[in-house]
Amino acid sequence: MLQLKNICYDVDADRPSKARRILADVSLEFPDGSVTVITGHNGSGKSTLIKLLMGIDKPTSGSIIFNGEDITGASVTERALKGFTIAFQQPVRFKGITVRDLLNAACRKKCSTGEACKFLYTVGLCAKDYIDRPVDGTLSGGELKRIELATALAKGGEVFLLDEPEAGIDLWSFDELVGVFDKLRDKTVIIVSHQSKILQAADRIVVLNSAAQPVVGARDDILPGLTDAAAPYCRRGNADAE
């Protein structure tokens, strides 16, 4: 079980005159073996929440508990060793590193060609076309996104933090993307997304609102209320519209 207890996060907290609160007294639980989708208006703190869970940023106050252990002060490396895996909204490019190198690093061993092909195939890439390509500017945003998801699968773990995994996905269908989530349903999966198909794939939905407490519930209870009037951030169609 992953829990947030009374989390507050302020930008420029060390400069009181310029401090701005992004998250205010947020308490959430993310059950094992569930897919939770976090949505909300721009600036509501969705990506910030993912960074706090991974340890990239530290909360101004409150605590983060994982399997009964307080990990609020744990580093990114410490959380990765505990089974946390992240895929960023904007994938990182690595000059001089091939896709094979990246998968080897994620696995923390030399992946066999068969293993590497399995990870790439799962995210809709033809392994023979990509396995020895450099992870650089010759790859499109969508290709980089899928390689990053393949890397996350290769690393494995118990908690998967996916920040807008649909970003840049065009030719690859949403159905295949949702299929990746289905393969992780025995883990704790936390996804930031506005997209209706991804919201429909959730077990639980968290609606963040910087001016109020989050609304949390089962998909079938929350999704009908995400109308265009009440939640303009819930979008349909191609991810490139984001």
Rosetta blueprint (number, residue, H / E / L):
1 M L
2 L E
3 Q E
4 L E
5 K E
6 N E
7 I E
8 C E
9 Y E
10 D E
11 V E
12 D L
13 A L
14 D L
15 R L
16 P L
17 S L
18 K L
19 A L
20 R E
21 R E
22 I E
23 L E
24 A E
25 D E
26 V E
27 S E
28 L E
29 E E
30 F E
31 P L
32 D L
33 G L
34 S E
35 V E
36 T E
37 V E
38 I E
39 T E
40 G E
41 H L
42 N L
43 G L
44 S L
45 G L
46 K H
47 S H
48 T H
49 L H
50 I H
51 K H
52 L H
53 L H
54 M H
55 G L
56 I L
57 D L
58 K L
59 P L
60 T L
61 S E
62 G E
63 S E
64 I E
65 I E
66 F E
67 N L
68 G L
69 E E
70 D E
71 I L
72 T L
73 G L
74 A L
75 S L
76 V H
77 T H
78 E H
79 R H
80 A H
81 L H
82 K L
83 G L
84 F E
85 T E
86 I E
87 A E
88 F L
89 Q L
90 Q L
91 P L
92 V L
93 R L
94 F L
95 K L
96 G L
97 I L
98 T E
99 V H
100 R H
101 D H
102 L H
103 L H
104 N H
105 A H
106 A H
107 C H
108 R L
109 K L
110 K L
111 C L
112 S L
113 T H
114 G H
115 E H
116 A H
117 C H
118 K H
119 F H
120 L H
121 Y H
122 T H
123 V L
124 G L
125 L L
126 C L
127 A H
128 K H
129 D H
130 Y H
131 I L
132 D L
133 R L
134 P E
135 V L
136 D L
137 G L
138 T L
139 L L
140 S L
141 G H
142 G H
143 E H
144 L H
145 K H
146 R H
147 I H
148 E H
149 L H
150 A H
151 T H
152 A H
153 L H
154 A H
155 K H
156 G L
157 G L
158 E L
159 V E
160 F E
161 L E
162 L E
163 D E
164 E L
165 P L
166 E L
167 A L
168 G L
169 I L
170 D L
171 L L
172 W L
173 S L
174 F H
175 D H
176 E H
177 L H
178 V H
179 G H
180 V H
181 F H
182 D H
183 K L
184 L L
185 R L
186 D L
187 K L
188 T E
189 V E
190 I E
191 I E
192 V E
193 S L
194 H L
195 Q E
196 S H
197 K H
198 I H
199 L H
200 Q H
201 A L
202 A L
203 D L
204 R E
205 I E
206 V E
207 V E
208 L E
209 N E
210 S L
211 A L
212 A E
213 Q E
214 P E
215 V E
216 V E
217 G E
218 A E
219 R H
220 D H
221 D H
222 I H
223 L H
224 P H
225 G H
226 L L
227 T L
228 D L
229 A L
230 A L
231 A L
232 P L
233 Y L
234 C L
235 R E
236 R L
237 G L
238 N L
239 A H
240 D H
241 A H
242 E L
